Amino acid sequence: MIEIDGTYGEGGGQIIRTAIALAAITGKDVEIKNIRANRPNPGLSAQHLHAVKAVEKLSGGKTAGLELRSPRLKFLPGVQKGFEGEIDIGTAGSITLLLQCLIPVALFADEPTRVSIKGGTDVKWSPPIDFYSEVFLKAIHEMGCDVHLNMKRRGYYPKGGGLVEVRIAPSRHLKGIVLLKSEKEGIIKGVSHSCGLPAHVAERQAKAAERILNENGYDTEIKTEIEDGDKRTTGCGITLWRGYKSGSALGERGKRAELVGEEAARNILTELESVSSVDIHLADQLIPYIALASGKSELKVREITKHLETNMYVTKKFLDIEFKIGKEGDVFVIRKG
């Protein structure tokens, strides 16, 4: 049985998601200890329970310790069969974090997976849904993954209520991805969204982001998406992208809409001003796919983050691979194969 130290690197939920997914794919039993031991609320959260239960459904696996706040989890995978149905994470649990665990397993299942997921689409400490649909899925499509995502409605903290439909076809033969060039041209696209708030909130976010980006010489195409919400959920945010780079920000009580737009703009500017080929968030999320793919993969990233190191650590526990990290000027080059 493979043992994983839950305090390694960033010491959070990513260890659980990556380990459970790779256990299901490789058929190797795993035990994760000291889960989130250094976090304010240690142990398994409700979010993690839903992710593991989803993989249980896909793989027919068995678990021990799958309880709220449990510091230890064992997972014994079965055979991936695909899954059709609904998953309700509850309140504003992140839909994209659940997909981090679900998609890789579904790609190696015997049958297609079609699932409707209820929860949060745009919540703190997780990838926004537009990053997933416009940046992440674009990258894994290049690797041969057949994944389609349809966001039906957004959900924000604390009520959630978002709905995303996902279709994943088996794609067992992934190919490596080589991304070494930084895109120098192209329009920065984006979505400024709000629900249950005055229409001017999303508009002000978009205008603030446009102003910053235009001042720095970039053309923009930022759409506004406004929903009245009918008190279902209330929130706002903005996600920007160009190529394999992105920037985002979420609104919160007392935070001016202009500051939200400016924050997202400065986030993507940090990435665009680097000669990296992918942003720091995409880099760490591609690691399991690169490890599972045949052939070589190469990425340029401006920073080796704790999340990136953590995914490499977990991935190498399951697969006989090696990642090489080199420095080229101001960026790091990650190579496999």
N, C-alpha and C positions, 0 to 999 in steps of 0.2 A: 504494500500500500504506500502510495506517495504521501509524504507529509509536507505540509505547507505552513510556514510561520506567518500567522496573520498580522504580525507587527512589522513585517519587512517593508521597507520603502515608505510609501505614503500610508501604509497601514490601514487602509479603508476598505470599502466595499468592492473596489476593483479586483482585489485579490480573490474574493469569493466568486465574482462573475466569471473571471477568466479561468479560474481553476475548475469550476463546475462545468463550464462549456467544454474545456479541453478533456476533462475526464470522460464526459459523454461521447466525445468524438473518438478518443483513443481507446476507450473501453477499460481504462485504468482506474482502479479504486483510489480515492483520495480522502485524506483527513486534514482539515484546516483547524489549527489550534490558535489560541490567543486572539480570537477574532475581534478586531477593532479595540484591542486591549488598552490602547493609549488615547482613545477618543472619549469625549464627555459622556456619551451613552454607549458603553462598550457592548459587545455581543451582536448577535443578528438583529437587524431591524425588520420592520414589516416589509419594507422594500425588498430586502434580501430573500425573505420567505417566499414572496411571489415569484421572484426570478428562479429560485431553485425549484419551486413547485412546477413552473412552466417547463423546465428542463426534465423534470420527472415525467410529465405527461408526454413529452417528445420521445424520451429514451426508455421509458419503463423502468427507470432506476429506482433504487431504494436509498433511504436516508436514515441517519440517526443523529439526534441533536437538533432537528429542524424545529426549533422553538424560539419564540421572541426572547432576545437578550442571551441566548445560548452562546457561550464562549468557544464552543467546539462543534464541528460539523463533519460527519462522515457521509460520503456519497459513493454508492456502488452502482455504476451505470448498467443499463440493459441494452436493448437494441432500438435505435432511432427509427420511429415509424411515421413521423410527421404528425400533425395535429390540426384539427379544425375546431374552432370554438371561440369563446370569449374569456378574457382575463380582466378582472376588475381589481386594480391595485389598491383602490380606496383613496379617498381624498386626493392629495396632490402628489402622490408617489410618482417618480419620474418614469415616463414611458420609454424614453431613450435609454435609460440605464437598464431597464428590463430587456430592451432589444440588444444591448451589448452582450447579454448572456444567451438570448434566444436565437439570434440570427445564425451564428456559427454552427450551432447544433442542428438547426433546421436545414442548413446547406448540405449536411452529411446524412440526412434522413433518407429513408427509402421512398417516402411519399411527400408530395407538396404540403406545405403548411400555410393555412389561412387563418388569421386570427384578428379579432377586434380587441383592442386594448383600451381600457378606460383608466384615466389618471391625469397626471400633469404633463403638459407638452412643453411648458416654458417655466422652469422652476430653478431655484438656486442650486449650485454645485452639480449641475448636470448639463449635458449638451442640449441646446435648444432644438426643437423639432426641425427648424429650417436648416440648421447646420447638417442635420442627419440627411434630410432629403436632397439638399443642393450640393453638399461637399462630400460627406462620408459615402453615401450611396454611389456617387459618381466615381469615387476611387475604387470601391470594391467591384463595381460593374466592369472596370478595366481589367480586373483580375478574373473575370468570368463568373461573377456572382449574379444570379437572377433574383433580385429583390425589388419589390415594388411597394411603395408606401403612399397611402392616401390619408391625409389629415382631414377629418370631418369637422372637428371643432377643437378649439384650444381650451386648455385648462391651466389655471394659475393657482399658486399657493394662497390660502389654505384649502379652498373648496375643491380644487381639481375640476373634474367634470369633462376633461378633454377626451376625445375619441380619435383613435388612429387605427386604420385598417392596413394590415400588412399581408402580402403574399410572397412566399419564399419557395422557389423551386429547388429541388436537389441540384447541387453544383459541386460534385465531389472533386473535380479536377481543376483546382485553382491554379492560375499561372502567376508568376512573379510580376512585380511592378517596378519599373525604373523611372523615377521622377527626380531629375537632377537640375532641371532648368527652372529658374524663377520667371514667371510670366511678367513681362515688362509692359504689356499693353492690354487693353480691354476695359470694359465698363465695370465698375463696382455695382453689383446689384444688391437688392435688399428688400426686406419686408419690415415695415413699422406697424405694429399691431396693438390693438387694445380691445377690451371687452368690459362692458358695464361702466364705461367712463365716457366723458364728453369727447366728441369727435376730434376736437382740437388737440387732444393729448398725443395721439399717433401722428398727427400732422406736424406738431412741434418737434417731436422726436426726429422725424424724417428731415425736416428743414435744418435742424441743428447738425445732423450728421452730414447732410449735403454741403453745408457751409464749410465745415472743417475739411472735408475731402476735396471740394472744389478749390479751396485756398491752397491745397497741397498739390494741385495739378491733376486731379483725378476726375474723370467723368462718372456720373452716377445715374442710376435708374432704381429709385427706391419707391416701392409701392406702399400704399397704406391699406390696412385691413382692419375695418372697424365693425364690431359686433355689439349690439345693445346688451346682450347677455341675459336680460330678464332676471337679474340677480342670481343666475346660475353660477357664475364665477366672475371675479373682478381682477383685472390686472393689465399690464402692458409691457412692451419690450420691443427690441429691434435687433435684427440679425442682418449682417452684411457679408458678402462673399465675392471673391473673384478667384477663379481657378480652384486651387486647393488650399486657399487661405480664407480666414473668416474673422469676424469680430462681432461681439454681441453684448447686450446689456439689458437688464430688467429694471422696470420701474418699481418703486416701493413708496409707501406712505411718507410724504414730506420731501420726496426727491423730485425736483423740477424736471419736466419732460425734456427740456433742453440739455440737462446734464446727462440724461439717459442716452440721447442721441450722440452727444459729444464723446461719451465713454466708449460706445460701440465703434465710433469712427477712429478714435485713438488706438483702440485694440487692433483693428485691422491694419492701421498705418504701421504699427510696430512690426507686424508680419510682412507687409509689403515693402518696407524699407530694408528688409533683410534679403540677402541673396539665397535664402532657403527656398526649397521647392514646395514644402507643405507647412502648415501651421503646427504649433506644438500639440494641439489637441488631436488633430488628425493623426499625427505621427504615432502617438501611444496607442490609439485605437486600431491602427493597422497592424500592429505587431503580431497578434495571433493569426491573422490572415496570411501575412508574409511567411510566418513559420510553417503554416499548413500548405503553402503553395509550392509548386515545383519551379525549378529555375531560380535565377538570381533576382534579388530585389535591392534597390538602392534609393535612399531618401536623403534629402538635405534638410536639416532642421536647425533653428537658431539656438536651441537650448535642449539639454538632456534633462528632462524633468523627472521628478520622483515617480510620477505615473508611468513614464516610459521605462524607467529602470525596473519598476515593479512588474510590469507586463512581461519584460524580458526574463526576469527571475522566474515567474510562474511558468511561462512558456517553456523554458529550458528544463523544467522539472518533468515535463511530459514528452517532449520531443528531442531527438538527438540532433540538435542544430546549434549553430554558433552565430552570434551577431558580432560584427566588427564595427567599432566606432572610431572614426578618425577625424582629425580637425583640418579643415581647409579654410584658411583665413578666419572669418568671423562665424563660420557655421560648422556644424558637425555632420559628417556623412555616416549614415547607418547602412551597413551592407550585410546581406545574407546570401550564401550560395556562391 
